[in-house]
Each structure stands twice: as C-alpha cells, then as structure tokens.
Amino acid sequence: MKHNITILLLMIAALSMSVVMGAGSAQASATVSQADEPDTAQVQVLVDYFFAAARTGDITVLEHFLDAGFPIDQRNSQTYTALMVAAYNGQEAATDALLEHGANACLQDKRGNTAIMGAVIKAEFNIVKRLYAKECDANLTNNAGMTLAEFARYWGQSGALQQASLKP
C-alpha cells in the first residue's frame, strides 16, 4: 500500500509539473524526459481517483493529491471540479477541505452551473451555507440564464437559499 501511494504521488507531481509548464513546452521537455512523463491513461486514472475521493468524501486521498500539488480546480470529462462533485454528493468534510485548500467556488461547468447550484439541487443545505459564504457574483447566470436565486426557485429551494444567506 505504501509503495502504491509513493507511485501515486510521483505521478501527481509529474502531472502537476506538466500542467504548470504546459505539456508541449520546450521547458517541460527539457526538464522531464518523455519516458518520465505520464501518458494520457495514467493521467486519466489519477483524475478519476481524485474525483472518486471527492465523490465519496475520502479526505485522506484528497489531502495526498493536494499536498503533492495536484491542481485543485482540475476538471473532469464532464467539466465538473472536485468541489462541484463533493457538494453535489453531500460530502461536507470534502467540501470544507477543498475550500480550505483554495478551490474556486465560483467556477462554472459546461451548463454554467456552480458548486452551490449542485448542492441546491440535492438539498444539501449545510453545504449550500458554506458555499454561499464564498460570495460569488450574485448576477452570475448559468446557460439557461438563471441566477442562483432563480435556480433555487426553479428547484423549489428558495427558502433554503434564503436561510443560507443569513449570517450566523
């Protein structure tokens, strides 16, 4: 198990380096030989593992990824971030951990929805309250043209959103 984590962390480090430097840059190719670069399948396994940890609330795995420099706002094939996935799946501790590490709560997926919108759909009110505190632009709209307030009304969650907006 310890050996697998070490390999995982090395792969994360290589992925983060290629993301930061740009996979095709001359600097990246000079720093990392092609034999050392992760292939697309390896990268996808890591991304899937990161998102599975967010979906299931596995804080230990999320912390390993983030401590190794994995990009916190990495998107999956559906354009979701780990924060969106954690919020939608009701993973309060994972949501908190991602926010503490600097996850951007205001990013939008391919439909223009944010993490808080996913939490609204699933009636995850504790998470809605945490995300509401991040103060994304109130005029931000999704692809259907709905603001967060309109989105909450559409899903029958206006009261919950209003409760989340009350300061403790």
N, C-alpha and C positions, 0 to 999 in steps of 0.2 A: 504494500500500500504506500509506504513512504517513497519507494522508487517511482511509483506512478505519479505521485504528487510532484516530485522533482522534475520528471519529464514534462508534466503539465506546465509547471512554472517556467521551464526553459522555452517551451513552445509559446507561452503567453508573452514572454519577454521578446521573442523573435517577432511575434505578430505586432506587438506594440511598436517595436522599432520600425517595422515596415510601414505601419500606419503613420507614424510621426514623420518618417523620412520620405515616404512615397515609394511604393513598390518598384517603380521604374526609374528612380533617380540614380544618377551616377554615384552619388554619395552612398546610397544604400547598397549598391552592388559592390562598391569598393570596401565597405565595412563588413558585409555579410556575404560569404560565398554562396553560390547557388545551391550547393549541397546542404548548407545550413538553413536555407530559407524554408519555411513551412509551405507545403503545397496546399492547393485550394481545399482538398479534402480534409487535411489536418486543421486548417483554419476553421472550416465549417463545423468540425467536431467540437472545437473549442467554443465557438459562438453558440452552438446548440447546448453545450454543457453549462455555459454561463446563463443562458435563458432558462434552462431547466432549473437551475439553482434559484433564480428569481421567481419562477412559477411555483416552486414547492417551498420557498422560504428557507432554503439552505444557506444560512448566514455564513457558516464556515467556508463553504466553497466560494461564495461571493467575495468574502474578505481575501481569500487566497488570490483570486483573479485581480481584485482591485489593488492589493498590496504589490502585485507583480507588474502593475502598470497597464492592465487591460483597459481599453477605452470605455469609460463608464456610460457614455451615450451611444455606444455601438448599436446599430440597428440590425434586426434580423430580416429574413427574406420578406416578411410582411410589413416592413418599415417600422415595427414597434421597437421601443427601447426596453431595457430591463425594468426600468421604473414603471412603464406602462403595463408590462406583464405582471409585475408584482402587485400593483394597485388593482388591476382587474381581477386578479386571483385572490384578493383579500389577504395578502401577506404583509401584515403591518410591520413586523420586525424587518423584513427585507426592504420594504418601502423606506423605513427610517434609516436603515444602513446605507441605502443608495443615496438618499437625500443628504445624509451626513458626509458622504464622500463627494458631494457636489453634482449629483445628477440634475440635469436641467428639466424641471417640471413643466416647462412651457413648450417643449418640442412637440411637434405635431406629426402624426402618422400620415399615410397616403390619403386618408379620408379627412385629414385636417383635425382629427381628434387628439386631445392631450391625455395625459395620465389621469387627471381628475375626471375627465369625461368617462373614461373606462370605469373608474370607481363609482361614479354616479349610476351608470347602467346596472352595475351589480349591487347597488345599495350598500356599499362599503363605507358607512358614514364616518367611522374613525379615520379612515384613510382620506376621505374627502376633506375632512377638517385639517389634516396635516398638509395636504396639497394646497388647500385654499390659502393657507398661511404663506405660500410661496409667491403670492401676488403676481400672477401672470396678467397680461393686459386684458382688462375686462371686455374690450372691444374685439378681441381675437375671435375669429369665426372659423368654423370648420368648412368643409367643401359644400355643405348644404346651406351655408350662410348663417348658421346658428351660433350665437354667443353661448358661453357657459350657462347663463341664466335661461336662455331659450332651450338649450339642450336639456337642462334639468326639468323644465316644464314639460317638454315633449315626452320624457321618460317618467313623468309623474313624481319627480323628486324635488320640486321647488322648495317645499318645506325643509327638507334635509339640507339643501344648499344654503337656505337662509340660516339654519341652525349652525352650520359650519362657518358661516361668515361672522357669527357673533364672537367677539373677542372674550377670552376667559377672564 
